[in-house]
Amino acid sequence: MTSTEKTNYLIIGNSAGGIGAAEAIREIDKARAITIVSDEPYPVYSRPLISEHLADGYPLERMLFRPPDFYENSNIRTLFGEKVVQVNFNEHIVKLESDRTITWQKLLLATGGLPIVPKIEGIELKAVFTFTKLDDARAIDRSLNQYGRRVRAVVIGGGLIGMSVTEALVKRGVQVTIVEMKEQILNTILDEEASALEEKVLTDAGVEIITGHTVSKIDSYLPGEVTGVSLDDSRPIPCEMVIVAIGVQPRIELVSDSEIETNRGIVIDRHMTASNPDVYACGDVAEAYDFAYGKNRLVPIWPNAYAGGRIAGLNMAGVATEYQGGTAMNSMRYFGMNTVSAGMVRPPDDSYEVISSEHDDVYKKVVLKNGVIAGMVFSGDIEKSGIIYNLMKDRVNVDSFKQVLVDDDFGLASLPEEIWRARLAIPASLLASSATSIEQPEEALTGE
Ligand SMILES: Cc1cc2nc3c(=O)[nH]c(=O)nc-3n(C[C@H](O)[C@H](O)[C@H](O)COP(=O)(O)OP(=O)(O)OC[C@H]3O[C@@H](n4cnc5c(N)ncnc54)[C@H](O)[C@@H]3O)c2cc1C
């Protein structure tokens, strides 16, 4: 027999987006019931830290995004290790895999993404993994521990997830080959020059990188075991383990047969409302506003999921609030190399202007459209990239001083006074201090 439970706010997904929403709801509404359902069995953890878990054995307690008593203190009911399998948007009811049902008044879909897994021969072998959740890191760890010798791994995909798992594997003593279909690694967030610098630090660390090719099958010359992969040109690469990191797709399965409008992700407005006024979406599953592109699109990064979740939560609790927008902002440090990229890094046509500088292992590039920053890449020296990001976020016209943006000695003091006063809102009390202390709040943006 099944029983129906009731909640006011139902949040599917216990990660950046779901937590952002729950916290915002509780700021407004201390009383009504919030329920968070997640098919992962853990309290909210920082997903980017799964590489530290694999590399250095980071325990879950050090990965938690909120203290363990967060849910109890915020009076949030949790259903962890429970999967929602069906949503009836008209009757406001969800069904869980365990057959339980829950009715709700406002629903948030913060279901994130699912790794894309190609249908190639050998994909079902037990030493083939994805790398998007803690249990993936744990499974790879268990597998590595079974070998009494050096393991060779092929990582399919040279994006952010491929880089994260590669660094962790190298730290574990694994010999890694990355196979990337495009001509450059990290090609969706970096341009050619910055990608080449990343490639250099990876190869210096002993990683083999094969670009312009893909894996067409996973070989198994011993029963049930991975013995290598074959590339699309039939080249064999021997290995004992394969990590599939070719991308993540919005997890829209709960809305696919419903009236909820989807594109690549769930379509939402600036209040994070989906095409049903009682349904909201945020994070990796939703197409939210990107200020650098001036339109809604998928921007699957943690801070945007959290910020979008907060806006959804405020609106769910009845406080009409518009999302100001985020953009793809990635700050990374693989093999000791600092890189920050944001917005549009590869301008699509001549209507964009590019200002750049390059020397030694330092590369800086700012992309402008009509005098406003549309994108940026900083590699090697990222110290002042936070200032550039803020100028970009605030849509400041930088045309009259654009050349200084990529100078080595660029800082807040390089900006016209009315800009750093008005746009960056530096408190008057700070103006007497040194330039370094003024810059600190901006630099926080670049921190890992
Ligand atoms: C290895 C790795 C490294 C990363 N590094 C960075 C980084 O350095 N910086 C950065 O900004 N971002 C990074 N990201 C991306 C970042 O983690 C995501 O953008 C962020 O986690 C998205 O949050 P979310 O709340 O939208 O969804 P998710 O974090 O994907 O969480 C969604 C949750 O919903 C659950 N769920 C989905 N469907 C159901 C269902 N039907 N029933 C129950 N539960 C369900 C899922 O199991 C999951 O727990 C990284 C991601 C990975 C995988």
The ligand as an SDF file (V2000), in Angstrom:
LIG
                    3D

 53 58  0  0  0  0  0  0  0  0999 V2000
   34.2110   16.4190  -11.8510 C   0  0  0  0  0  0  0  0  0  0  0  0
   33.4920   17.7270  -11.8890 C   0  0  0  0  0  0  0  0  0  0  0  0
   34.2110   18.8850  -11.6810 C   0  0  0  0  0  0  0  0  0  0  0  0
   33.5580   20.1110  -11.7010 C   0  0  0  0  0  0  0  0  0  0  0  0
   34.2840   21.2380  -11.4620 N   0  0  0  0  0  0  0  0  0  0  0  0
   33.6740   22.4250  -11.4250 C   0  0  0  0  0  0  0  0  0  0  0  0
   34.3900   23.6020  -11.0850 C   0  0  0  0  0  0  0  0  0  0  0  0
   35.6010   23.5750  -10.8600 O   0  0  0  0  0  0  0  0  0  0  0  0
   33.7110   24.7760  -11.0250 N   0  0  0  0  0  0  0  0  0  0  0  0
   32.3660   24.8390  -11.2750 C   0  0  0  0  0  0  0  0  0  0  0  0
   31.7980   25.9280  -11.1980 O   0  0  0  0  0  0  0  0  0  0  0  0
   31.6500   23.7440  -11.6040 N   0  0  0  0  0  0  0  0  0  0  0  0
   32.2690   22.5440  -11.6830 C   0  0  0  0  0  0  0  0  0  0  0  0
   31.5440   21.4260  -11.9890 N   0  0  0  0  0  0  0  0  0  0  0  0
   30.1150   21.5600  -12.3460 C   0  0  0  0  0  0  0  0  0  0  0  0
   29.2300   21.6800  -11.0960 C   0  0  0  0  0  0  0  0  0  0  0  0
   29.4990   20.6240  -10.2290 O   0  0  0  0  0  0  0  0  0  0  0  0
   27.7680   21.6960  -11.5300 C   0  0  0  0  0  0  0  0  0  0  0  0
   27.5540   22.8300  -12.3350 O   0  0  0  0  0  0  0  0  0  0  0  0
   26.8200   21.7390  -10.3340 C   0  0  0  0  0  0  0  0  0  0  0  0
   27.0040   20.6250   -9.5100 O   0  0  0  0  0  0  0  0  0  0  0  0
   25.3690   21.7940  -10.8160 C   0  0  0  0  0  0  0  0  0  0  0  0
   24.5340   21.7670   -9.7170 O   0  0  0  0  0  0  0  0  0  0  0  0
   23.0130   21.3360   -9.8650 P   0  0  0  0  0  0  0  0  0  0  0  0
   22.3930   21.6100   -8.5230 O   0  0  0  0  0  0  0  0  0  0  0  0
   22.4160   21.9420  -11.0530 O   0  0  0  0  0  0  0  0  0  0  0  0
   23.0230   19.7630  -10.1780 O   0  0  0  0  0  0  0  0  0  0  0  0
   23.8940   18.5320   -9.7390 P   0  0  0  0  0  0  0  0  0  0  0  0
   25.0780   18.9350   -8.9400 O   0  0  0  0  0  0  0  0  0  0  0  0
   24.1190   17.7210  -10.9430 O   0  0  0  0  0  0  0  0  0  0  0  0
   22.9260   17.7440   -8.7600 O   0  0  0  0  0  0  0  0  0  0  0  0
   21.6810   17.2460   -9.1640 C   0  0  0  0  0  0  0  0  0  0  0  0
   21.2330   16.2050   -8.1580 C   0  0  0  0  0  0  0  0  0  0  0  0
   19.9000   15.7940   -8.4640 O   0  0  0  0  0  0  0  0  0  0  0  0
   19.8190   14.3940   -8.3460 C   0  0  0  0  0  0  0  0  0  0  0  0
   18.6980   13.9270   -9.1630 N   0  0  0  0  0  0  0  0  0  0  0  0
   18.5430   14.0720  -10.4960 C   0  0  0  0  0  0  0  0  0  0  0  0
   17.3910   13.4910  -10.9220 N   0  0  0  0  0  0  0  0  0  0  0  0
   16.8090   12.9720   -9.8250 C   0  0  0  0  0  0  0  0  0  0  0  0
   15.6030   12.2390   -9.6140 C   0  0  0  0  0  0  0  0  0  0  0  0
   14.7770   11.9400  -10.6200 N   0  0  0  0  0  0  0  0  0  0  0  0
   15.3100   11.8640   -8.3610 N   0  0  0  0  0  0  0  0  0  0  0  0
   16.1370   12.1620   -7.3330 C   0  0  0  0  0  0  0  0  0  0  0  0
   17.2880   12.8480   -7.4720 N   0  0  0  0  0  0  0  0  0  0  0  0
   17.6260   13.2540   -8.7010 C   0  0  0  0  0  0  0  0  0  0  0  0
   21.1650   13.9250   -8.8590 C   0  0  0  0  0  0  0  0  0  0  0  0
   21.4730   12.6110   -8.5030 O   0  0  0  0  0  0  0  0  0  0  0  0
   22.0830   14.9390   -8.2000 C   0  0  0  0  0  0  0  0  0  0  0  0
   22.4080   14.5380   -6.8900 O   0  0  0  0  0  0  0  0  0  0  0  0
   32.1630   20.1840  -11.9570 C   0  0  0  0  0  0  0  0  0  0  0  0
   31.4500   19.0090  -12.1600 C   0  0  0  0  0  0  0  0  0  0  0  0
   32.1040   17.7770  -12.1360 C   0  0  0  0  0  0  0  0  0  0  0  0
   31.3030   16.5490  -12.3450 C   0  0  0  0  0  0  0  0  0  0  0  0
  1  2  1  0
  2  3  1  0
  2 52  2  0
  3  4  2  0
  4  5  1  0
  4 50  1  0
  5  6  2  0
  6  7  1  0
  6 13  1  0
  7  8  2  0
  7  9  1  0
  9 10  1  0
 10 11  2  0
 10 12  1  0
 12 13  2  0
 13 14  1  0
 14 15  1  0
 14 50  1  0
 15 16  1  0
 16 17  1  0
 16 18  1  0
 18 19  1  0
 18 20  1  0
 20 21  1  0
 20 22  1  0
 22 23  1  0
 23 24  1  0
 24 25  2  0
 24 26  1  0
 24 27  1  0
 27 28  1  0
 28 29  2  0
 28 30  1  0
 28 31  1  0
 31 32  1  0
 32 33  1  0
 33 34  1  0
 33 48  1  0
 34 35  1  0
 35 36  1  0
 35 46  1  0
 36 37  1  0
 36 45  1  0
 37 38  2  0
 38 39  1  0
 39 40  1  0
 39 45  2  0
 40 41  1  0
 40 42  2  0
 42 43  1  0
 43 44  2  0
 44 45  1  0
 46 47  1  0
 46 48  1  0
 48 49  1  0
 50 51  2  0
 51 52  1  0
 52 53  1  0
M  END
$$$$
